[in-house]
């Protein structure tokens, strides 16, 4: 009897061991997990395009078809040329040319305007600054106007060194220098602006008036940013220029802001 009981116990133990082994094999069989793995992978693939669409929707670039709305202040030819550039999917080139009063660092009106144009128009414009501490005769004689021509601009904003010219280059020569540069710049739309105003200047305002008359006579758009400054004969104006040893050497932060704001509103209409 004892022998029989012992045999039954051994058989029962073997049965339990076999059943346990089979159950554990089932629980750990890798094939059980394949369908779940495929499902997770499929969900991940679906999520990636969704994220991509979200990033696309978050872009702030204005559609190319409506960028022309920003140009409503531009000359007619410039607007037409810009639309043509858009249709051909090429960047419209803008050259900002003049004295170093435009500023060499990011706080100058030139770099600020360049950044504003790039922010508004994106890759649809290519903007380059050409700043020189020269008078207009030197600009021509040293061939710097050719640097601008080599850029092949569609539009040129030109400050023709009229303040640096003051007392150094006769007005007739200044106007001839503009003609020489304009001829080299070909079909580019040319817009002319003065340099910054001076506090209680004598001859300089009259020269600027002559420049304005010349620009209008030749059919160039004249950008009179002086309208954005206080009266140059007023005490309020003095904070708009920087004085050094009694000389007015540059626009101050206020002056730079007045100059930049005028140009930004012209080139990027609300």
C-alpha positions as CSV (number, residue, x, y, z in Angstrom):
1,X,0.0,0.0,0.0
2,X,2.8,2.3,0.9
3,X,4.5,1.5,-2.4
4,X,1.3,2.3,-4.3
5,X,0.9,5.6,-2.6
6,X,4.5,6.6,-3.3
7,X,4.0,5.8,-7.0
8,X,0.9,7.9,-7.1
9,X,2.7,10.8,-5.5
10,X,5.5,10.6,-8.0
11,X,3.0,10.5,-10.9
12,X,1.2,13.5,-9.5
13,X,4.4,15.5,-9.1
14,X,5.4,14.7,-12.7
15,X,1.9,15.8,-13.9
16,X,2.1,19.1,-12.0
17,X,5.6,19.7,-13.3
18,X,4.6,19.1,-16.9
19,X,1.5,21.2,-16.6
20,X,3.5,24.0,-15.1
21,X,6.1,23.9,-17.8
22,X,3.5,24.0,-20.5
23,X,1.7,27.0,-18.9
24,X,5.0,28.9,-18.5
25,X,5.9,28.1,-22.1
26,X,2.6,29.5,-23.3
27,X,3.0,32.7,-21.2
28,X,6.4,33.4,-22.5
29,X,5.9,32.4,-26.1
30,X,7.2,35.5,-28.2
31,X,4.6,34.9,-30.8
32,X,1.9,36.0,-28.4
33,X,3.4,39.5,-28.4
34,X,3.8,40.1,-32.1
35,X,0.3,41.3,-32.9
36,X,0.5,43.9,-30.0
37,X,3.9,45.0,-31.2
38,X,2.6,45.6,-34.8
39,X,-0.3,47.6,-33.4
40,X,2.0,49.9,-31.4
41,X,4.2,50.4,-34.4
42,X,1.2,51.3,-36.6
43,X,0.0,53.9,-34.0
44,X,3.5,55.4,-34.0
45,X,3.5,55.7,-37.8
46,X,0.1,57.4,-37.8
47,X,1.3,59.9,-35.2
48,X,4.3,61.1,-37.1
49,X,2.3,62.5,-40.1
50,X,-0.2,64.1,-37.7
51,X,2.7,65.9,-36.0
52,X,4.1,67.0,-39.3
53,X,0.7,68.5,-40.3
54,X,0.6,70.4,-37.0
55,X,4.0,71.9,-37.6
56,X,2.9,73.0,-41.1
57,X,-0.2,74.6,-39.7
58,X,1.9,76.5,-37.2
59,X,4.0,78.3,-39.9
60,X,3.5,82.1,-39.8
61,X,4.6,82.7,-43.4
62,X,2.0,84.6,-45.3
63,X,0.9,82.9,-48.5
64,X,2.8,84.1,-51.5
65,X,-0.4,85.0,-53.3
66,X,-1.2,87.7,-50.7
67,X,2.3,89.1,-50.1
68,X,1.7,91.7,-52.7
69,X,-0.7,93.4,-50.3
70,X,2.3,94.5,-48.3
71,X,3.6,96.4,-51.4
72,X,0.7,98.8,-51.9
73,X,2.9,101.8,-51.2
74,X,5.6,100.8,-53.7
75,X,6.0,102.4,-57.1
76,X,3.8,100.7,-59.8
77,X,6.8,99.1,-61.6
78,X,8.2,97.7,-58.3
79,X,4.8,96.1,-57.5
80,X,4.6,94.6,-60.9
81,X,8.2,93.3,-60.8
82,X,7.6,91.8,-57.4
83,X,4.5,89.9,-58.6
84,X,6.5,88.6,-61.6
85,X,9.3,87.4,-59.2
86,X,6.6,85.6,-57.1
87,X,5.2,83.9,-60.2
88,X,8.6,82.7,-61.2
89,X,9.5,81.6,-57.7
90,X,12.6,83.7,-57.5
91,X,13.7,86.1,-54.7
92,X,13.0,89.8,-55.4
93,X,16.3,91.7,-54.7
94,X,16.3,94.8,-52.6
95,X,19.5,96.9,-52.2
96,X,19.7,99.5,-49.4
97,X,22.5,101.9,-50.4
98,X,24.0,104.9,-48.6
99,X,26.1,106.3,-45.9
100,X,27.0,104.5,-42.7
101,X,24.3,106.5,-41.0
102,X,22.1,103.4,-41.7
103,X,24.0,101.7,-38.9
104,X,26.4,98.8,-39.0
105,X,25.0,96.9,-36.0
106,X,21.5,95.4,-35.4
107,X,20.3,98.7,-33.8
108,X,20.8,100.7,-37.0
109,X,17.8,101.5,-39.2
110,X,19.4,99.6,-42.1
111,X,19.8,96.2,-40.4
112,X,16.4,96.7,-38.7
113,X,14.7,97.3,-42.1
114,X,16.5,94.3,-43.6
115,X,15.2,92.1,-40.8
116,X,11.7,93.5,-41.1
117,X,11.6,92.8,-44.8
118,X,12.9,89.3,-44.3
119,X,10.3,88.6,-41.6
120,X,7.5,90.0,-43.7
121,X,8.4,88.5,-47.1
122,X,10.4,85.5,-46.1
123,X,12.4,83.8,-48.8
124,X,10.6,85.8,-51.4
125,X,13.0,88.7,-51.0
126,X,16.8,89.0,-50.8
127,X,18.0,92.1,-49.1
128,X,21.6,93.5,-49.1
129,X,23.0,96.5,-47.3
130,X,25.7,98.7,-49.0
131,X,26.9,101.2,-46.4
132,X,29.9,103.5,-47.1
133,X,31.6,106.4,-45.3
134,X,32.2,108.2,-48.5
135,X,31.0,111.3,-50.3
136,X,29.2,110.8,-53.7
137,X,32.3,111.6,-55.7
138,X,34.3,109.0,-53.9
139,X,31.4,106.5,-54.3
140,X,31.6,106.9,-58.1
141,X,35.4,107.3,-58.4
142,X,36.1,104.2,-56.3
143,X,33.6,102.2,-58.3
144,X,31.5,101.3,-55.2
145,X,28.3,101.8,-57.3
146,X,29.4,98.7,-59.3
147,X,29.1,96.6,-56.1
148,X,25.4,97.4,-56.1
149,X,25.1,96.7,-59.8
150,X,26.8,93.3,-59.4
151,X,24.1,92.4,-56.8
152,X,21.6,92.8,-59.7
153,X,18.8,94.4,-57.6
154,X,15.2,94.8,-58.6
155,X,14.8,97.8,-56.2
156,X,17.3,100.2,-54.7
157,X,16.7,102.5,-51.7
158,X,19.4,105.1,-52.2
159,X,20.6,107.7,-49.7
160,X,23.1,109.6,-52.0
161,X,25.5,110.7,-49.3
162,X,24.0,114.2,-49.2
163,X,25.1,114.9,-45.7
164,X,28.6,113.7,-46.1
165,X,28.6,115.8,-49.3
166,X,27.7,118.9,-47.4
167,X,30.6,121.4,-47.8
168,X,32.6,118.9,-49.8
169,X,30.8,118.2,-53.1
170,X,28.9,120.8,-55.1
171,X,25.2,120.1,-55.6
172,X,25.5,119.9,-59.4
173,X,28.2,117.2,-58.9
174,X,26.0,115.3,-56.5
175,X,23.2,115.1,-59.0
176,X,25.6,113.9,-61.7
177,X,26.9,111.2,-59.4
178,X,23.3,110.0,-59.0
179,X,22.9,109.9,-62.8
180,X,26.1,107.8,-63.1
181,X,25.0,105.3,-60.5
182,X,21.5,105.1,-61.8
183,X,22.7,104.4,-65.4
184,X,24.8,101.5,-64.1
185,X,21.9,100.1,-62.1
186,X,19.8,99.6,-65.3
187,X,16.2,98.7,-64.9
188,X,16.2,98.6,-61.1
189,X,13.5,100.8,-59.5
190,X,15.3,103.6,-57.8
191,X,14.0,105.3,-54.7
192,X,15.8,108.2,-53.1
193,X,15.9,109.4,-49.5
194,X,17.9,112.1,-47.7
195,X,20.2,111.4,-44.8
196,X,19.1,112.4,-41.3
197,X,18.2,116.0,-40.5
198,X,20.4,118.3,-38.4
199,X,19.6,120.6,-35.6
200,X,19.4,124.2,-36.8
201,X,21.3,123.6,-40.0
202,X,21.7,126.4,-42.5
203,X,22.5,125.2,-46.0
204,X,21.8,121.5,-45.6
205,X,17.9,121.7,-45.7
206,X,18.1,123.7,-48.9
207,X,20.3,121.0,-50.5
208,X,17.8,118.3,-49.4
209,X,15.0,120.3,-51.0
210,X,17.0,120.4,-54.2
211,X,17.5,116.7,-54.0
212,X,13.8,116.1,-53.6
213,X,13.0,118.3,-56.6
214,X,15.6,116.4,-58.7
215,X,14.2,113.0,-57.7
216,X,10.6,114.0,-58.6
217,X,11.8,115.6,-61.9
218,X,13.6,112.4,-62.9
219,X,10.6,110.2,-61.9
220,X,12.2,108.6,-58.8
221,X,10.1,108.0,-55.7
222,X,11.3,110.3,-52.9
223,X,10.9,109.0,-49.4
224,X,10.7,112.0,-47.1
225,X,11.4,110.4,-43.7
226,X,12.0,113.8,-42.3
227,X,8.2,114.0,-41.8
228,X,8.7,111.5,-39.0
229,X,11.1,113.7,-37.1
230,X,10.4,116.7,-34.9
231,X,11.1,120.2,-36.3
232,X,14.9,120.3,-36.7
233,X,14.9,123.9,-35.3
234,X,13.1,122.9,-32.1
235,X,14.7,121.9,-28.8
236,X,12.7,118.6,-28.9
237,X,14.8,117.6,-31.9
238,X,18.1,117.7,-30.1
239,X,17.5,114.3,-28.5
240,X,17.1,112.7,-32.0
241,X,20.8,113.2,-32.9
242,X,24.1,112.3,-31.2
243,X,26.4,115.2,-30.4
244,X,30.2,114.7,-30.1
245,X,32.4,117.6,-29.3
246,X,29.6,119.9,-30.4
247,X,29.2,118.2,-33.7
248,X,26.1,116.2,-34.8
249,X,27.6,112.8,-35.8
250,X,24.7,110.3,-36.1
251,X,21.0,109.8,-35.4
252,X,20.4,108.9,-31.8
253,X,18.2,105.9,-30.8
254,X,15.1,108.2,-31.1
255,X,16.3,109.4,-34.5
256,X,17.0,105.9,-35.7
257,X,13.5,104.8,-34.6
258,X,11.9,107.7,-36.4
259,X,13.8,106.9,-39.6
260,X,13.2,103.1,-39.4
261,X,9.5,103.4,-38.6
262,X,8.8,105.6,-41.7
263,X,10.6,103.2,-44.0
264,X,9.0,100.1,-42.5
265,X,5.5,101.4,-42.9
266,X,6.3,102.3,-46.5
267,X,7.8,98.9,-47.5
268,X,5.5,96.7,-45.4
269,X,2.0,98.2,-45.6
270,X,-0.5,97.2,-42.9
